[in-house]
């Protein structure tokens, strides 16, 4: 004879069957979709790690070539690095390293092209700004002052304001625009923290232009006795 518990269990089974009949296909597809998404996420993470590992090995090779002063090899490795792994931070770092040795070895056009790629393609604003600062220096050395200033206009990373103003002063001074250069140096001097040693160099530039910055005002003392 069926007990009350048996009847309750049968009711639950019947309710489950009805629910599964109504929603079973939907739940199955949702489960399949979730598993596919999980597999895709794992696959993406694996691909990202694999890309970063390969890019790291290529960057190490570029770094050794740059340290040895081999501009040609550095340039070739960077070309491969940006073609294969442009989306990694190693491409940005590799571009800066390659451009440095290219410029030092007199490959000015190659250095310009390398820095321009980083300035236009780096994922992080900080790397783009560093590239623009260096490219502005290279362009200024080539007396391409307007192009150098245009690069500095695009250098927008937070925390780089003083360095950008200082580089702008360098370009303007090289172009013979001394009043504008002095104003840029003054802006750089004001923007740079007193604890940064580089501020002394900016001060020296201002002094050389006859515009020694005024000493900082003393900190306010406590209430008068």
C-alpha positions as CSV (number, residue, x, y, z in Angstrom):
1,X,0.0,0.0,0.0
2,X,1.4,3.4,-1.0
3,X,2.4,5.7,1.8
4,X,2.1,9.4,1.9
5,X,5.8,9.7,1.4
6,X,5.6,7.5,-1.8
7,X,2.9,9.8,-3.2
8,X,4.9,12.9,-2.5
9,X,8.0,11.4,-4.2
10,X,5.8,10.4,-7.2
11,X,4.4,13.9,-7.4
12,X,8.0,15.3,-7.4
13,X,9.1,13.0,-10.1
14,X,6.1,13.9,-12.2
15,X,6.7,17.6,-11.7
16,X,10.4,17.1,-12.7
17,X,9.4,15.2,-15.8
18,X,7.0,17.9,-16.8
19,X,9.6,20.6,-16.2
20,X,12.2,18.7,-18.2
21,X,9.8,18.1,-21.0
22,X,9.1,21.8,-21.2
23,X,12.5,23.2,-20.6
24,X,14.9,20.3,-21.3
25,X,16.0,21.4,-24.8
26,X,16.7,24.9,-23.6
27,X,18.7,23.8,-20.6
28,X,20.7,21.4,-22.8
29,X,21.6,24.2,-25.2
30,X,22.4,26.6,-22.4
31,X,24.8,24.0,-20.9
32,X,26.4,23.4,-24.3
33,X,26.8,27.2,-24.8
34,X,28.4,27.6,-21.3
35,X,30.8,24.7,-22.0
36,X,31.7,26.2,-25.3
37,X,32.3,29.6,-23.8
38,X,34.5,28.1,-21.1
39,X,36.5,26.2,-23.6
40,X,36.9,29.3,-25.7
41,X,38.0,31.3,-22.8
42,X,40.6,28.7,-21.8
43,X,41.8,28.6,-25.4
44,X,42.1,32.4,-25.6
45,X,44.1,32.5,-22.4
46,X,46.4,29.7,-23.7
47,X,46.9,31.5,-27.0
48,X,47.7,34.8,-25.2
49,X,50.2,33.0,-22.9
50,X,51.8,31.3,-25.9
51,X,52.0,34.7,-27.8
52,X,53.6,36.4,-24.8
53,X,56.1,33.6,-24.4
54,X,57.2,33.7,-28.0
55,X,57.3,37.5,-28.0
56,X,59.4,37.5,-24.8
57,X,62.0,35.2,-26.4
58,X,62.2,37.4,-29.5
59,X,62.5,40.5,-27.3
60,X,65.4,39.0,-25.4
61,X,67.2,38.4,-28.7
62,X,66.5,42.0,-29.7
63,X,67.8,43.3,-26.4
64,X,71.0,41.3,-26.7
65,X,71.5,42.7,-30.2
66,X,70.9,46.3,-29.1
67,X,73.2,45.9,-26.1
68,X,75.9,44.7,-28.6
69,X,75.3,47.8,-30.7
70,X,74.0,45.8,-33.7
71,X,71.5,48.1,-35.2
72,X,70.8,46.0,-38.3
73,X,70.0,42.9,-36.3
74,X,67.9,44.9,-33.9
75,X,65.9,46.3,-36.7
76,X,65.3,42.9,-38.3
77,X,64.2,41.4,-35.1
78,X,61.9,44.3,-34.4
79,X,60.3,44.0,-37.8
80,X,59.5,40.4,-37.1
81,X,58.3,41.2,-33.6
82,X,55.8,43.9,-34.7
83,X,54.6,41.7,-37.6
84,X,54.0,38.7,-35.5
85,X,53.2,40.0,-32.0
86,X,52.2,43.6,-32.4
87,X,49.6,43.3,-29.7
88,X,52.1,42.5,-26.9
89,X,54.1,44.9,-24.7
90,X,57.3,43.3,-26.0
91,X,56.7,44.9,-29.4
92,X,56.5,48.4,-27.8
93,X,59.6,47.8,-25.6
94,X,61.4,46.3,-28.5
95,X,60.7,49.3,-30.7
96,X,62.1,51.7,-28.1
97,X,65.3,49.5,-27.7
98,X,65.7,49.1,-31.5
99,X,65.2,52.9,-32.2
100,X,67.9,53.8,-29.6
101,X,70.6,51.7,-31.2
102,X,69.5,52.7,-34.7
103,X,69.9,56.4,-33.8
104,X,73.2,55.8,-32.1
105,X,74.5,54.1,-35.2
106,X,73.4,56.8,-37.5
107,X,70.3,55.1,-38.9
108,X,68.2,58.1,-38.4
109,X,65.4,57.3,-40.9
110,X,65.1,53.8,-39.4
111,X,64.9,55.2,-35.9
112,X,62.2,57.6,-37.0
113,X,60.2,54.8,-38.5
114,X,60.5,52.6,-35.5
115,X,59.6,55.3,-33.0
116,X,56.6,56.4,-35.2
117,X,55.3,52.8,-35.2
118,X,55.4,52.7,-31.4
119,X,53.9,56.2,-31.1
120,X,51.0,55.1,-33.3
121,X,50.5,51.5,-32.3
122,X,51.5,51.0,-28.7
123,X,48.6,49.8,-26.5
124,X,49.7,51.9,-23.4
125,X,49.5,55.6,-23.5
126,X,52.8,55.8,-21.5
127,X,54.7,53.9,-24.3
128,X,53.2,56.1,-27.0
129,X,54.3,59.2,-25.1
130,X,57.8,58.0,-24.5
131,X,58.1,57.2,-28.2
132,X,56.8,60.7,-29.1
133,X,59.3,62.3,-26.7
134,X,62.2,60.4,-28.3
135,X,60.9,61.0,-31.9
136,X,60.6,64.7,-31.2
137,X,64.3,64.7,-30.2
138,X,65.3,62.8,-33.4
139,X,63.2,65.2,-35.6
140,X,64.7,68.2,-33.8
141,X,68.2,66.9,-34.4
142,X,67.3,66.7,-38.1
143,X,66.0,70.3,-37.9
144,X,62.4,69.2,-38.5
145,X,61.1,71.4,-35.8
146,X,57.4,71.6,-36.8
147,X,57.2,67.9,-37.0
148,X,58.9,67.5,-33.6
149,X,56.4,69.9,-32.0
150,X,53.5,68.0,-33.6
151,X,54.7,64.8,-31.9
152,X,54.8,66.6,-28.6
153,X,51.2,67.8,-29.1
154,X,50.2,64.1,-29.1
155,X,52.2,63.2,-26.0
156,X,49.3,63.0,-23.5
157,X,50.1,60.4,-20.9
158,X,49.4,61.5,-17.3
159,X,52.5,62.2,-15.3
160,X,54.7,63.2,-18.3
161,X,53.6,66.8,-18.4
162,X,57.0,68.2,-17.1
163,X,59.0,66.0,-19.5
164,X,56.9,67.0,-22.5
165,X,57.3,70.7,-21.6
166,X,61.0,70.3,-21.2
167,X,61.4,68.6,-24.6
168,X,59.2,71.3,-26.1
169,X,61.7,73.8,-24.7
170,X,64.6,71.9,-26.3
171,X,62.9,71.9,-29.7
172,X,62.0,75.6,-29.5
173,X,65.5,76.6,-28.4
174,X,67.0,74.6,-31.2
175,X,64.7,76.4,-33.6
176,X,65.8,79.8,-32.2
177,X,62.4,80.6,-30.7
178,X,63.9,81.6,-27.3
179,X,61.0,83.3,-25.7
180,X,58.7,80.3,-26.4
181,X,61.5,78.0,-25.2
182,X,61.9,79.9,-22.0
183,X,58.1,79.7,-21.3
184,X,58.2,75.9,-22.0
185,X,61.1,75.4,-19.6
186,X,59.3,77.5,-16.9
187,X,56.3,75.3,-17.3
188,X,58.4,72.2,-17.0
189,X,60.2,73.5,-13.9
190,X,56.9,74.3,-12.2
191,X,55.4,70.9,-13.1
192,X,58.3,68.8,-11.9
193,X,58.6,67.7,-8.3
194,X,61.4,69.2,-6.2
195,X,62.6,65.7,-5.3
196,X,63.4,64.8,-9.0
197,X,67.1,65.4,-9.8
198,X,66.3,66.3,-13.4
199,X,64.7,69.5,-12.2
200,X,68.2,70.8,-11.6
201,X,68.9,70.4,-15.3
202,X,65.8,72.4,-16.3
203,X,67.0,75.1,-13.9
204,X,70.3,75.1,-15.6
205,X,68.6,75.6,-19.0
206,X,66.6,78.5,-17.6
207,X,69.7,80.0,-16.1
208,X,71.5,79.8,-19.4
209,X,68.6,81.7,-21.0
210,X,68.8,84.4,-18.4
211,X,65.7,83.3,-16.6
212,X,66.8,81.7,-13.3
213,X,63.7,80.5,-11.6
214,X,62.7,82.1,-8.3
215,X,63.3,80.0,-5.2
216,X,60.3,78.2,-3.8
217,X,58.4,80.1,-1.1
218,X,59.2,78.8,2.4
219,X,56.5,76.6,4.0
220,X,54.1,78.5,6.1
221,X,55.0,78.4,9.8
222,X,52.6,77.9,12.7
223,X,50.6,80.6,14.4
224,X,52.6,83.6,15.4
225,X,53.6,83.6,19.0
